[in-house]
Structure formats: C-alpha cells, structure tokens
Amino acid sequence: MSNVELPSQSFPAPLRCGRFTLSFERPLVMGILNVTPDSFSDGGQYAMHGDALRQAELMLLDGADIIDIGGESTRPGAPPVPLDEELARILPLVEILRGANVPLSIDTYKPEVMRHALSAGADLINDIWGFRMPGAIDAVRDSNCGLCVMHMLGEPQTMQLGEPTYGDVVGAVREFLEERVAKLQQAGIARERISVDPGFGFGKAVVDHNYALLAQLRDTAPRAEPSYPILAGMSRKSMIGAVVGRPAGERIAGSLAAAVCAAERGAAILRVHDVAQTVDALKVWAAMRDAANLSRARG
C-alpha cells in the first residue's frame, strides 16, 4: 500500500439561494424553461403555460436540480420584450412551481422583473447583464436570493455583429467578474449569495473565445478560496454547432460533451435543455472520477 496521500477534493463555496443552500459535491443540473416564442433552440414550444408546466415536471422527473425560467429570448439579435409581457409569461409559473421544492431561477436583467419574481417566490436571479442595469442591485440587495453574474460583451442585439476581440479573453472575463462581484459585495450582498458565468456565446468569437473559456474555465472566476460557483451554459449553442456542423435541435451529443468538459474543469452548475441526457452523462463522469480517486488512494 502506497503512503502517498490523496489530496482533498476542492469544491466551490455553497450558494445561498433563497429557500435553499446549494452545495456542489457534484455539478448541479439547471433545466432551461424558455417561455418565449423566439428562443434559438426551443422557441415557441413552451410559450403556453400548460406546456411549460408539463416541461418543468418532466425536467424534475429527469433529475433537474434547478429550473431556470426565461420570459425574454437573449439569442443574438433578439429584440427586448415589454415589461408587462415578460411578467405575464413568468410570474404564473413561479407561483405554481414554488410548491415543487426546487430552486427557481429567473433569467432576466430587468430590475422590475427581478422585484416581482422575488415577491412571487423566485430563489435565484440569473442576469446576463451582470447586475449593471440601473436599479438591478437595489432590486436584489435586501432579499435572500442567489445571484448569477454573467459576462457579456455588448448587448444581445449587437453582441455578435462583427468579430468580438480580446487581448486575453480568459483574463478579460475574470477581470469583469471580479469587478462585478466586488461591486455587489460593496453594496452589502453576501459572498455566499454570488455565483458567476463566463457567458459562453455572449460577445465571443464562436470557436476561439468560447473554447478558450471552456478549456480554462476555473480561471474565468474571481480568485478566491473556496472558489465562487461557476455556471456554464453551452447547451445547443453556436459554439457546438460550429464544431459538429448540426442545427440547434441536433446538438445534444455535442452539448453533452461540452457539459462533461465543464464538469471536469470545475463547473458547479450546468444550464441545459436536455436534462435526462446530461444527468446520465454526469453519472458516468462521476463514476470515472470516483474510480480514479480510489485508485490514487490505494497507490
């Protein structure tokens, strides 16, 4: 028996998330519930509340740990949705799904949507603008919700026009997230409420930037010990299509490969369309990880 000691495994800090405290001994699966007619992959499929509720129930049966509800598409070129329309899409779902005993995330950048969603019972605000909109920090400051701070270069209508440029994309993303996290904490928001997202597909060159971020995922987060939880959202995106050469609806296998790569590189939350398949892929990855750790422990 070797006397070589197996290093202790490092996990991200727990995330306080409304009614829940999330821990990350394994990556958590966030199921995407788009209540929109124009999302890039599943637009219109769940625009009716009945269809959306059935999809949420299916994702929970398939093993989703979090449900992420979006009432406005953020695909490249997507137009903004009026406030009242976005609220009408998401609030009934929050009120009904609150009884499902699962964290409910709201994908929005609008402070008024944040306020109403939190009042209805949402647990996490997932903001592509990184809480930069006027009033966004005030909207979440006094709640107990979790926050996901995302990096985006530009805005959805223009972010992929031309060719996004960075000297060092990983360093630029980390610097942005460090600034935003510091801003939130200066406003009195506790560290344990904050997670980060490098923003795959949001103002990045399709292959070069996105895969550099995936390859160095841990280095995109602000430096801290324990680390901030990282959310990785690559499911069915153009970065997958550019490599596999398939339309959005046929990118499941590529998305699973990206999810496993992200898990290997420290992702705490995986935001996905295909919950059952992702859960299965992560089980295989976890079995391999555990076997490797056991083998190392035995020397």
Secondary structure, DSSP 8 states (H G I E B T S, - for coil): --------------EEETTEEE--SS-EEEEEEE--S--TTTTTTT-SHHHHHHHHHHHHHTT-SEEEEESS--STT-----HHHHHHHHHHHHHHHGGGSS-EEEE---HHHHHHHHHHT--EEEETT-S-STTHHHHHHTS--EEEEE--SS-TTTTTSS----SSHHHHHHHHHHHHHHHHHHTT--GGGEEEE--TTSSS-TTHHHHHHHHTGGGGS---SS---BEE--TT-HHHHHHH---GGG-HHHHHHHHHHHHHTT-SEEEES-HHHHHHHHHHHHHHHHHHHHHHHH-
